[in-house]
Amino acid sequence: MKSQFNIPNKINVGFQKRKGTYTGKLAFVVYTDNKGVLRKEKSWDGWRNQNIDPEEFENIPTDGFVLNKKVGDGGGGWNPRQAWVRIYDPRGFEFEIGVDNLIFILEECSSIKGKGLEGEFVYAWSGAQLILLPVSSQEYKDSNTFKKACEEKIKRVDFKEGFCFLNKRNEEVMYLGRLDYWSWVRKADTLTYRSQKKHVFVPLNNKENRYMIETGFTKIVAKIGDDALPGFAGLFEKYKKTDFASAPVKITASKTEATSYHYGHSTFIKNEGEYHTVRKYYKNNYSFLSGYERKFELRMSKKPTVIFEDGKFVKIIDDFIGYVLPKSREDSVVSLTIINEHKRKIRIG
């Protein structure tokens, strides 16, 4: 089981009449999220018996749950129903959980014949899947701690460099500030390598050497502590040495095999001092048949497609179908590479 679940404050329960249950009612359990949206509302409303009023319950630790029986997994058919386990809720209805959920429950607590499952439980969700979660489990403790942290409001003024925050993945991250972030940005038919101001966070357990790059703070749910963390200066300098924070200073060209070129923006030719994109176009589509040779021709864009402006950014403009490239010029086809401030290479396209 995963370590973090969504534990709502209340649950909404719709019912159907069903034989083989203790009370004659089978339930479909959903919840209303923090935005006031009833999850799975359409499916829930379509499934439940409209003549039986739905009910709303506080999702508090509750004991008295009892195992009933397995359903589904009929076998023998081409499309048997997935196996589920019916559980009796002491508030007077039954619902279904997955077999993996039952195995997890039995790893955490006992089931006593005639008395049911030991301990208290709450309803939780892993994505769209309902989970009956034992209160005694570490997963409940971690999820409840995360839930309480999310309930505390954070303001924009709280986002200061070096402070620690909790994101929606339950990771502790340090805020490095609103910094330059170099990346490829597509708009219409233009691909631009340029800098944008982004909010940069670094996970404190950053074994993968990754960063959390955001335009706002919607993925941050809580502030941790009232003081800046030590080590901010070192993490800040480490980010400044990455390609994300390094501006391009020049473009270099290296010879490449035009015949090995794949469809995209990675091969070019210099024409009258400016770079044009070169693409491979196939003349037939029978190469998958034995004895057929797949023929192609190279075409050069009509207009220059790579623009390097004052060392600030590179633009690639999509301009095709283009002109057929003469065979005599195929040896002039090159691949282009950006060299940034840290002398590292970033391939164009």
Buried (B, 14 or more C-beta within 10 A) or exposed (E): BEEBBBBBEEBBBBBBEBEEBEBEBBBBBBBBEEEEEEBBEEEBBEEBBEEEEBBEBEBEBBEEBBBBEEBEEEEEEEEEEEBBBBBBBEEEBBBBBBBEBBEBBEEBBEBEEEEBBBBBBBBBBBEEEBBBBBBBBEBBEBBBEBBEBBEEEBEEEBBEBBBBBBBEEBBBBBBBBBBBBBBEEEEEEEBBBBBEEBBBBBBBEBEEEEBBBBEEBEBBBBBBEEEBBEEBEEBBEBBBEBBBBBBBEEBEBEEBEBEEBEEEBBBBBBBEEEBBBBBBBEEEEEEEEEEEEEEBEBBBBEEBBBBBEEEEBBBBBEBBEBEEBEEEBBEBBBBBBBBBBEEEEBEBB
